[in-house]
Amino acid sequence: MLLYRLGRRYLLRASMPMRAMQFATLPLPTGRLVLLGDSITEGGLWDEWFPELRPVNRGIGGNTIGDLFGRLDTAIDNPAAVFLLIGTNDLSLGHSVGRVASDMRRLVAAIGDRAPDAPLFVQSVMPRRARFADRISELNNAYGKIAAEAGAVYIDLWPSLADSDGGLRSEFTRDGLHLSGAGYAVWVDALRPYLSQLA
């Protein structure tokens, strides 16, 4: 199991720059709905869930808030809207809730500076294994305040995905972190009221 995890981590670290280089090579997605985040965003088949909106998937597995800072120039150019989901990898690295919240505040401000006219939707960090529940709950409270201060919309995904122990519901995942098809369907349903405003 340890070798599997080490191998998976190696492949993830190798794939991160490859995807980022593609984004840097492609034209900027002007006037499009941008989904920005880590592997959970990357895994979504957004153009199939919302074909009428022509969404652009700018998720990269393993990304932290700091990683997103480094690639905003290849993700955001006069977008129709930005949906942001990030922070779970920061917690995995052992960063304190205070540090993650501070980094998120700076990221939200940077997105606002780059796209002042675009609606920004800050999504809560999703539940994962129950041992993360307290820190994620604390962080999500901070995210709600950050969104409000920035004039962004906060989307609380927790009620749709968490079990009674604060973990990601088993029917929505195979590894306690990433979503199954059923998990994405629930996430999509949670986003529909917000996305319908953009159609």
Kinemage of the C-alpha trace (Angstrom):
@kinemage 1
@onewidth
@group {chain A} dominant
@subgroup {mainchain}
@vectorlist {calphas} color= white
{ca met a 1} P 0.000 0.000 0.000
{ca leu a 2} L 2.841 2.399 0.832
{ca leu a 3} L 4.510 1.735 -2.537
{ca tyr a 4} L 1.177 2.341 -4.256
{ca arg a 5} L 0.769 5.671 -2.474
{ca leu a 6} L 4.330 6.727 -3.265
{ca gly a 7} L 3.867 5.743 -6.905
{ca arg a 8} L 0.577 7.602 -7.106
{ca arg a 9} L 2.133 10.704 -5.545
{ca tyr a 10} L 4.997 10.543 -8.065
{ca leu a 11} L 2.589 10.289 -11.002
{ca leu a 12} L 0.525 13.168 -9.626
{ca arg a 13} L 3.570 15.415 -9.235
{ca ala a 14} L 4.661 14.516 -12.768
{ca ser a 15} L 1.238 15.257 -14.277
{ca met a 16} L 0.743 18.631 -12.560
{ca pro a 17} L 3.269 20.586 -14.650
{ca met a 18} L 2.209 18.773 -17.837
{ca arg a 19} L -1.372 19.979 -17.463
{ca ala a 20} L -0.227 23.447 -16.434
{ca met a 21} L 1.960 23.648 -19.567
{ca gln a 22} L -1.053 22.820 -21.718
{ca phe a 23} L -2.997 25.656 -20.119
{ca ala a 24} L -0.065 27.983 -20.786
{ca thr a 25} L 0.007 26.939 -24.452
{ca leu a 26} L -3.740 27.120 -25.114
{ca pro a 27} L -5.462 30.442 -25.777
{ca leu a 28} L -6.993 32.033 -22.700
{ca pro a 29} L -10.684 31.119 -22.329
{ca thr a 30} L -12.152 34.613 -22.764
{ca gly a 31} L -15.784 35.108 -21.801
{ca arg a 32} L -16.245 31.555 -20.540
{ca leu a 33} L -17.349 29.993 -17.284
{ca val a 34} L -14.134 28.883 -15.544
{ca leu a 35} L -13.968 26.117 -12.944
{ca leu a 36} L -10.727 26.575 -11.039
{ca gly a 37} L -9.314 24.132 -8.505
{ca asp a 38} L -7.537 20.870 -7.797
{ca ser a 39} L -8.146 17.213 -8.712
{ca ile a 40} L -11.768 17.302 -7.605
{ca thr a 41} L -12.469 20.030 -10.159
{ca glu a 42} L -10.199 18.391 -12.727
{ca gly a 43} L -12.171 15.146 -12.471
{ca gly a 44} L -15.482 16.736 -13.426
{ca leu a 45} L -16.767 16.311 -16.975
{ca trp a 46} L -18.116 19.841 -16.864
{ca asp a 47} L -18.683 20.288 -20.580
{ca glu a 48} L -20.993 17.263 -20.431
{ca trp a 49} L -22.766 18.255 -17.221
{ca phe a 50} L -23.353 21.815 -18.478
{ca pro a 51} L -22.938 21.823 -22.286
{ca glu a 52} L -25.068 24.938 -22.699
{ca leu a 53} L -22.577 26.963 -20.632
{ca arg a 54} L -19.404 25.833 -22.422
{ca pro a 55} L -17.446 25.624 -19.166
{ca val a 56} L -13.656 25.546 -19.063
{ca asn a 57} L -12.027 23.103 -16.635
{ca arg a 58} L -8.923 24.634 -15.059
{ca gly a 59} L -8.479 22.047 -12.310
{ca ile a 60} L -5.114 20.396 -11.696
{ca gly a 61} L -4.707 17.455 -9.349
{ca gly a 62} L -2.561 18.143 -6.302
{ca asn a 63} L -2.847 21.922 -6.558
{ca thr a 64} L -2.791 24.113 -3.487
{ca ile a 65} L -3.924 27.704 -3.159
{ca gly a 66} L -0.352 28.794 -3.830
{ca asp a 67} L -0.269 26.765 -7.038
{ca leu a 68} L -3.342 28.598 -8.293
{ca phe a 69} L -1.610 31.937 -7.741
{ca gly a 70} L 1.097 30.794 -10.110
{ca arg a 71} L -1.290 30.040 -12.943
{ca leu a 72} L -4.040 32.655 -12.784
{ca asp a 73} L -2.607 34.211 -15.954
{ca thr a 74} L -3.412 31.009 -17.868
{ca ala a 75} L -6.893 30.587 -16.380
{ca ile a 76} L -8.683 33.912 -16.178
{ca asp a 77} L -9.282 36.437 -18.934
{ca asn a 78} L -12.582 38.321 -18.749
{ca pro a 79} L -14.494 35.190 -17.651
{ca ala a 80} L -18.273 34.936 -17.574
{ca ala a 81} L -17.923 33.611 -14.008
{ca val a 82} L -15.403 31.783 -11.830
{ca phe a 83} L -16.207 28.806 -9.621
{ca leu a 84} L -13.387 28.211 -7.139
{ca leu a 85} L -12.799 25.027 -5.125
{ca ile a 86} L -9.425 24.753 -3.388
{ca gly a 87} L -7.838 24.115 0.008
{ca thr a 88} L -8.058 20.419 0.781
{ca asn a 89} L -4.473 19.781 -0.375
{ca asp a 90} L -3.254 22.649 1.797
{ca leu a 91} L -4.748 20.865 4.817
{ca ser a 92} L -3.141 17.585 3.707
{ca leu a 93} L 0.234 19.312 3.766
{ca gly a 94} L -0.350 20.226 7.403
{ca his a 95} L -0.965 23.923 6.893
{ca ser a 96} L -2.932 25.537 9.698
{ca val a 97} L -6.497 26.648 9.106
{ca gly a 98} L -5.373 30.233 9.706
{ca arg a 99} L -2.695 30.017 7.030
{ca val a 100} L -5.043 28.398 4.497
{ca ala a 101} L -7.692 31.047 5.151
{ca ser a 102} L -5.114 33.828 4.780
{ca asp a 103} L -3.890 32.364 1.480
{ca met a 104} L -7.477 32.002 0.290
{ca arg a 105} L -8.233 35.637 1.111
{ca arg a 106} L -5.283 36.698 -1.059
{ca leu a 107} L -6.361 34.378 -3.897
{ca val a 108} L -9.939 35.656 -3.869
{ca ala a 109} L -8.625 39.238 -3.966
{ca ala a 110} L -6.334 38.390 -6.883
{ca ile a 111} L -9.200 36.854 -8.853
{ca gly a 112} L -11.305 39.922 -8.109
{ca asp a 113} L -8.510 42.165 -9.397
{ca arg a 114} L -8.197 40.151 -12.611
{ca ala a 115} L -11.935 39.789 -13.217
{ca pro a 116} L -13.749 42.575 -11.354
{ca asp a 117} L -16.946 42.218 -13.390
{ca ala a 118} L -17.235 38.428 -13.231
{ca pro a 119} L -19.320 36.718 -10.560
{ca leu a 120} L -17.072 34.715 -8.231
{ca phe a 121} L -18.414 31.626 -6.476
{ca val a 122} L -16.344 30.333 -3.561
{ca gln a 123} L -17.173 26.718 -2.822
{ca ser a 124} L -16.646 25.127 0.556
{ca val a 125} L -13.968 22.503 0.990
{ca met a 126} L -15.696 19.158 0.612
{ca pro a 127} L -15.764 16.592 3.377
{ca arg a 128} L -13.176 13.831 3.228
{ca arg a 129} L -12.239 11.328 5.931
{ca ala a 130} L -13.915 12.156 9.233
{ca arg a 131} L -10.609 12.993 10.966
{ca phe a 132} L -10.454 16.158 8.849
{ca ala a 133} L -14.002 17.252 9.733
{ca asp a 134} L -13.226 19.772 12.471
{ca arg a 135} L -10.505 21.550 10.499
{ca ile a 136} L -12.596 21.620 7.324
{ca ser a 137} L -15.574 22.997 9.244
{ca glu a 138} L -13.407 25.754 10.730
{ca leu a 139} L -11.926 26.540 7.323
{ca asn a 140} L -15.335 26.648 5.653
{ca asn a 141} L -16.540 29.153 8.238
{ca ala a 142} L -13.581 31.318 7.252
{ca tyr a 143} L -14.347 30.829 3.549
{ca gly a 144} L -17.896 32.068 4.076
{ca lys a 145} L -16.568 35.249 5.653
{ca ile a 146} L -13.936 35.708 2.944
{ca ala a 147} L -16.578 35.386 0.223
{ca ala a 148} L -18.853 37.889 1.953
{ca glu a 149} L -16.019 40.409 2.383
{ca ala a 150} L -15.137 40.107 -1.315
{ca gly a 151} L -18.697 40.358 -2.593
{ca ala a 152} L -18.504 36.759 -3.818
{ca val a 153} L -21.110 34.026 -3.427
{ca tyr a 154} L -20.338 31.248 -0.947
{ca ile a 155} L -21.622 27.769 -1.824
{ca asp a 156} L -21.783 25.327 1.087
{ca leu a 157} L -21.398 21.814 -0.323
{ca trp a 158} L -21.096 20.167 3.086
{ca pro a 159} L -24.794 19.306 3.670
{ca ser a 160} L -25.021 17.511 0.325
{ca leu a 161} L -21.903 15.365 0.740
{ca ala a 162} L -21.133 14.766 4.444
{ca asp a 163} L -22.187 11.800 6.538
{ca ser a 164} L -23.151 11.994 10.218
{ca asp a 165} L -19.484 11.740 11.289
{ca gly a 166} L -18.383 14.598 9.052
{ca gly a 167} L -16.764 12.359 6.463
{ca leu a 168} L -17.484 12.131 2.766
{ca arg a 169} L -20.434 9.789 2.332
{ca ser a 170} L -19.230 6.346 1.259
{ca glu a 171} L -21.582 6.162 -1.722
{ca phe a 172} L -19.936 9.280 -3.157
{ca thr a 173} L -16.309 8.129 -3.044
{ca arg a 174} L -13.946 5.185 -3.307
{ca asp a 175} L -10.975 6.700 -1.487
{ca gly a 176} L -12.511 9.074 1.048
{ca leu a 177} L -11.464 12.165 -0.918
{ca his a 178} L -12.283 12.043 -4.633
{ca leu a 179} L -15.822 11.830 -5.942
{ca ser a 180} L -17.510 8.953 -7.697
{ca gly a 181} L -20.044 9.521 -10.464
{ca ala a 182} L -22.786 9.696 -7.848
{ca gly a 183} L -20.756 12.265 -5.925
{ca tyr a 184} L -20.349 14.456 -8.985
{ca ala a 185} L -24.081 14.205 -9.686
{ca val a 186} L -24.823 15.524 -6.181
{ca trp a 187} L -22.265 18.317 -6.598
{ca val a 188} L -23.786 19.253 -9.941
{ca asp a 189} L -27.245 19.426 -8.366
{ca ala a 190} L -25.867 21.758 -5.684
{ca leu a 191} L -24.386 24.031 -8.378
{ca arg a 192} L -27.399 24.118 -10.699
{ca pro a 193} L -29.237 26.985 -8.948
{ca tyr a 194} L -26.134 29.159 -9.296
{ca leu a 195} L -25.275 28.098 -12.828
{ca ser a 196} L -28.839 28.576 -14.043
{ca gln a 197} L -28.371 32.301 -13.419
{ca leu a 198} L -25.591 32.321 -16.023
{ca ala a 199} L -27.351 30.443 -18.829
